[in-house]
Amino acid sequence: MGGCVGKGRSIVEEKLDFKGGNVHVITTKEDWDQKIEEANKDGKIVVANFSASWCGPCRVIAPVYAEMSKTYPQLMFLTIDVDDLMDFSSTWDIRATPTFFFLKNGQQIDKLVGANKPELEKKVQALGDGS
């Protein structure tokens, strides 16, 4: 699957915290299909965060991601734990966590690898302002 983009790796089995945001946690392929279908029907762009609970940078970016989900309700924010959905995640060729995919009508329109807060904010803002 690839590693975490950042320093050191400590094993922490707690789930990432997206409290207070409008982030949909995807736990099955069916959840994914349902949310993608919903986004397509509503004309929303999807921001999909492939992350892992043990990944330090993923934990750091999680509250930022949750905050963006409140700031840009016109976008749909999803998060997928690569360890919970290993087979599904491997179909997306995830080489490091976090990896963010930006989808329109189910098709990838952009991608960001790593917990690069300024770049993530820039991409989300551009998509949010354009929709």
Residue pairs with C-beta under 8 A, 6 or more apart in sequence:
1 82
1 86
1 89
1 90
1 94
1 95
2 94
2 95
2 96
2 97
3 9
3 96
3 97
4 52
4 54
4 55
4 56
4 57
4 58
4 96
4 97
5 55
5 57
5 96
5 97
5 98
5 113
5 114
5 115
6 55
6 56
6 57
6 114
6 115
7 56
8 56
9 54
9 55
9 56
10 54
10 56
11 54
12 53
12 54
12 59
13 53
13 54
14 53
15 53
15 81
16 51
16 53
16 58
16 59
16 62
16 79
16 81
17 59
17 62
17 63
17 66
18 25
18 62
18 63
18 65
18 66
18 69
18 79
19 66
20 66
20 67
20 70
21 65
21 66
21 67
21 68
21 69
21 70
21 77
22 66
22 69
22 70
22 73
22 77
23 49
23 65
23 66
23 69
23 77
23 78
23 79
24 31
24 35
24 76
24 77
24 78
24 79
25 78
25 79
25 81
26 32
26 35
26 78
26 79
26 80
26 85
27 81
27 84
27 85
28 85
29 85
29 88
32 78
32 80
32 88
35 46
35 76
35 78
36 46
36 103
36 106
38 44
38 76
39 45
39 46
39 76
39 103
40 105
40 106
42 76
43 131
44 74
44 75
44 76
44 131
45 75
45 76
45 102
45 103
45 104
45 109
45 127
45 131
46 75
46 76
46 77
46 78
46 101
46 102
46 103
46 104
47 68
47 75
47 76
47 77
47 78
47 100
47 101
47 102
47 124
47 127
48 78
48 79
48 80
48 100
48 101
48 102
48 103
49 61
49 65
49 77
49 78
49 79
49 80
49 98
49 99
49 100
50 79
50 80
50 82
50 89
50 92
50 94
50 97
50 98
50 99
50 100
50 101
51 58
51 61
51 62
51 79
51 80
51 81
51 82
51 97
51 98
51 99
52 58
52 81
52 82
52 83
52 97
53 59
53 81
53 83
54 83
55 97
55 98
57 97
57 98
57 114
57 115
58 97
58 98
58 115
60 115
61 98
61 115
61 117
61 120
62 79
64 117
64 120
64 121
65 77
65 79
65 120
68 77
68 120
68 121
68 124
69 75
69 77
71 128
72 124
72 125
72 127
72 128
74 128
74 131
75 124
75 127
75 128
75 131
80 88
80 89
82 89
82 94
82 97
92 99
92 101
95 113
96 113
96 114
98 113
98 114
98 115
99 111
99 112
99 113
99 114
100 111
100 112
100 113
100 120
100 123
101 108
101 110
101 111
102 108
102 109
102 110
102 111
102 112
102 123
102 127
103 109
110 123
110 127
112 119
112 120
112 123
